[in-house]
């Protein structure tokens, strides 16, 4: 279709909707909605008087809320919830993985702890390149040094108030006494079976997780699952702290398991691992100050860029197709910058230059109401890898202390290697590096050479735990799972909440996603057809998806109380009091 015909059709189309062709200048009240929120469900969305915990599994939310009921604080709750997720969401996260945690203490600036997995000393840029080289995605060569235990215990020892044994008790009890398989777990077992069709070793690698937690591939909703080996691992951590995992019996078991499969993650790598406190990415949004994740997370910078362009363009609520077009264009610029500039913090220069308001003004001014552009208009670097087996939790306690935490083992079921005798899966985080330059990653994307594996480095991530303050108080928290969709989901949910939506509505609203490459707008099935029609006329390629574009847990604090929402996509439910 020629440009003139397309523009004429667009103006006719918009006129039929009663929308001005100067889309970005319209008043919100005159515009048709492009989303249809799902029916409110108290199961996934609740207001509490004093405190709340939102996880993607109800037992993890309950474990955190129990810590608060016992007089603990938000850190105690987050740590208890995380260890519980290690048991009940073994496909997504756990003590064999890593993560990021943002903490706000009332009357103090938020702090950010990076406990992302780390490249072993024996692996360098060419480790996975030669013909016949091992896989960075499956098996014993895919495992980076886990950081979750070090990170959680660092946070607990510094800011927690309950005993270590108390915050680990719920996870130990659930692992030993059992829990019911839900639809999310059954689906994940199906994914494992699909992976195993061409990889006959996977079931043997998965060890006790295959037999006890996956039921040898025959799990139904409601089946009772137990993980006695992980209960033993968690008891050792409760007794001896980080020593048990990084120097003691768990370190020995990890090294032996990896070595038995030919991998190189060593006891020395484990012994030298340390979590890192980093300065958050900070930017203003209206009357709010947003504290977002810094590198090795790409989330804070990308969210900051998207917000910056939306602010510069005068976008309020994402209420109509023109606003979403602006969101897409802002996302394409931001994801292109992500690919070109972001990697391990040791590889970066001036991050703040990527959050320049003048750049946002220029980008907003160059967005055309009736036009989009090919990928090279936004950038030329290839896109780096993503994480998919991930879980997010949000906590606010009665004092106003807040925690936003995202953790992962990378792809679903991580490396598919279970630590012998201790019932937890090791990550496959080496695939988050540019393991094989020029080849597509697990998401079919070509990776950037700036993110190549180097001893001691941490791979780039999309995990985006975020806290928003107003007048020094936490008013909104969000984060998500879902690879690159984490960033889009977190951006949209936060933007909705900061423009009047309650977290239940913000989480349930259908979402869009564009990560620059591939050059496709992904659109949830609940989005009104008018948006898909509009993007097709403008020139966006639109791909509908049946599932959720990211799984988000969010909390908003108002005069009415602490409002927590869990994304229905993984069946999570909040808890509080």
Secondary structure, DSSP 8 states (H G I E B T S, - for coil): --HHHHHHHHHHHHHHHT--SSGGG--GGGS--SB------TTTEEEESS-EEE-SSHHHHHHHHHHHHTT--HHHHHHHHHHHHHHHTTTT--TTSEEEEEEE-TTS--EEEEE--B--TT--TTTTTSTT---SSSSGGG--B--HHHHHHHHHHHH--S-HHHHHHHHHHHHHH-EE--HHHHHHHHHHHHHHTT-TTHHHHHHHIIIIISGGG---TT-EE--HHHHHHHHHHHHHTHHHHHTSHHHHHHHHHHHHTT----HHHHHT---EEE--EEEEETTEEEEE--TTBSHHHHHHHHHHHHHHTT--SS-SHHHHHHHHHHHHHHHHHHHHH-S-GGG-S-GGGGG-HHHHHHHHHH--TT----GGGT--S-------EEEEEEEE-TTS-EEEEEEEEESTTTTS-B-TTT--B---GGGGS--STTSB-TTS-B--GGG---TT----B----EEEEETTEEEEEEEEESTTHHHHHHHHHHHHHHTT--HHHHHHS--EE--SSS--EEEETTB-HHHHHHHHHHT--EEEESS-SSEEEEEEEETTEEEEEE-GGGT---EE-
